Amino acid sequence: MSLLFAPSILSADFAALGDAIAAAERGGADLIHVDVMDGHFVPNITIGPPVVRSIKRVATVPLDVHLMITDPDRYIEAFAEAGAAMMSVHVEVLPHLHRTVHAIKALGVKAGVVINPGTPVGAIEEIAGDVDFVLVMSVNPGFGGQTFIPRSESKVREVRALLDRAGNQAPVEIDGGVDLQTVGRVVAAGARILVAGAAVFHTPDPERATRELKAAALAALPASATRC
């Protein structure tokens, strides 16, 4: 299973997103993570489909769009049309999660499910065989630059075990507090898509930070891991 590094533009300078994305890509970014917040499900407001469409014009890697919004069903088509290659939705807001996951897939977009720190892994048991990835939040969503919640490592292991029981090799993604101190631990726990924001864009050299974080992540891969 390959390892993918996804810098989050939430921590970038929104006045120079094109430059920030280019720097991350030069450093080896495999994806660009886009946090969409509505000020209702999480206490922050960020961007919508028009900005995603603009990012799509400058990014050369796929866009990983994380919908932290109360009613994602209303917007999945718009984000797909704007250029999302991956789209994740929160189990906490969706009573008909199976329907939403398959609606995303029908748009030709990889469908992921997100669980917050306070949400048990069992909440996604019935959908584990259907998802293309699972995103484990290792901070409470809403703001960048937060401190990693240590229990998140065991949660990654639980999600990996659940997916394996379902016969699904979909990767586990992790988002929140990923930096040079935590990246090796989350990879060892089984995370294979790594989101990092402040550790990339709150540095003097985002290109170098991306390169160093990805190198540290790759170094932590078990020898038996398959690299694509």
N, C-alpha and C positions, 0 to 999 in steps of 0.2 A: 504494500500500500504506500503510495507516494505521500510526501509531506508538502503541504502548501502553506506559504506565508502570505498573510493578508493584512497589510497596513490599513488602519482605520483613519479615514479622513476627518473623523469627528475632532481629532486633536490638531488638524492642520490649520493653516491660515486660509480662511475662506476667501480672502481677497486675492489669493494666488494659488488656487487649487491645482491649476494646470502644472505649475512648477513643482508643487509638492508631489503630485502623482508621478511626474517624470522622474523626480529624484528617487522615489521609492522603487520605481521600475528599474532604474539603473542599478539599484542595490540588489535586485533579484526578486522583487515582489512577484508572486504568482497570481494574486487576486488583488482587487481594491475593495475594501470593506466599506459599505455605505450605510450609516445608521440613520434610519428614518424615525423621527419622534414627533408625537402629536400634541404634547403638553397635557395629555389626559391619562393615557396608560402609564406614561413616565413624565416626570416633572421637568420637561425640557421640550423645546420645539426646534427642529432642525430644517430639513429640506424635503422637497417633494419631487414628483416625476420630471418637471422641467429641468431641475438641476442634475438629476440622474442622466437625462438626455444629453446635457452639455458635457458631463463627465465622460459619457460613452464616446463622445467625439474625440477626446484627447487620450483616453486610456488605451493601451495596447494589450492589456490583460483583461480577463473577464471581471464583471462587477458582481460582488457578493452583497446583496441588498437585504438588510435586516430590518424588518418592519416591527418597530416598537409602537404599535398603534392599536387603538381599541377595536376598530372595524376593518381589518385587512381585506376582507372579501370585497369591499367596495373599490379597492385600489390595485389589486394584483394585476389586472389587465393593463392598467396604465403604466405600472412599473415594468411589466414585461415589454410593452411597446417602447418604453424609454431606453431599454437596453440591459435589463437585469439578466444575468446568466444563471444566478442562483438567487433564491428568495426564501427567507426564513420567517416564520410566524410563531407567535407565542401561544403555547397550550393554555395559558391562563385566561385568554380572551375568546377562545373559540369552542363553543359547544358542539360544533360539527366539524371537528378537526380533520377527519377522514375526507370529507367532501372538499375542504379547502386545499389539502395537500394534493388531491388528484386534479383539482381545478388548476393549480399552478403547473403541474406536470403537463396538462393538456395544452398549456400555452408554450410548451417547449422549453420550460425553465426548470432547473433542478430545485426540488422542494425540500426545505428543511424545517424542523420543529425546534423551538427554543424553550428551555426551562430556566426559570429564575432560581436564585440561590435558595429560596424558601419552598420551591416546588419539588416534591419527591419524584424520583426517577420513574416510579410506577405509573405516573400520570401519562406516560407515553407508551405504555406496554402494548395497548391495542393498535397502535399505529407503527410500531417498531419495524414491521416488515414492509412498510410502504414508503418510508422516507428515503431521500437521497443523502441526507446528513442530519446530524443532531447537534445543535449549538448549546453548549453548557455555559451559562453566565457565571463567571467567577467574581463578579461584583454585582451590586444591585444596579440595574440599568438606569440610564438617564444622563450620566455625566462621565467624561473621560478623566483619566488621571487618578482613579481610585485604587485602593490597596487590595491586592489579591486576597480572596477568602480561602484560607488553607484547606478547608474540607473539600474544596472543588476538585482536588486530585482524586479523592476516593469516589467522587461523583462521576468523574470521567470514566473511572474503572467500572462503575456500575452500569453506565450507559453502554460501554463497549460490551460488557457481558450480556446485557439485554439484547443488543443488536445481534450478537453472535447466536444467542438462543433462538432468535427469529430467523436465522439463516441469512442475515443481511450484512454485507461487508461495507456498508455505508460508513464514511469516516465520522469521527467525533471532532467537532470544532469547539474551540474555547475562546472566550472573549472577556477580558477584564484583568488588568494588573499583570499582563504578560510582559516580562522584561528579562534582562540577562540573569537575574536571580531566580526566576520562576520558570523560564522556558524549558530548561532541561527536565524539570520535575513533571511538567504537564505532558511532555513528549513521552517520558518514561511511563506515565499513567495511561497513555494510549491516545492522546490527542494528536490528530494529524492535519488539522487546519487551524492555524494559529493567528489570532487577531491581536494586533498591537497598535496602539495609538500614540499615547504620550511617549512611550519608549522609542518611538521613531521620530515623531514630529515636534516633540519638545526638546530636541537636541540641536546643536549647531549644524550638524551634518546628517540629515535624514537618509541620504544614500548610504553612508557608512554605517549608520545605526541599523538599517535594514539588512545590510550585508552581514554584520556581526551577529544579529539576532538569528538570522536564518542559518548561519554557520553553526551557532551554538545548538540550535534545534536539530540540525542534521547530525551533529556529533552525538546527540543523546539518543538517536534511533538505535533500537536493538540490532545486533548483528544479523538477526534473522529477518528483519523487516525488508519488504520488497520495495525497491526504489524504481519508480517509473521514469 
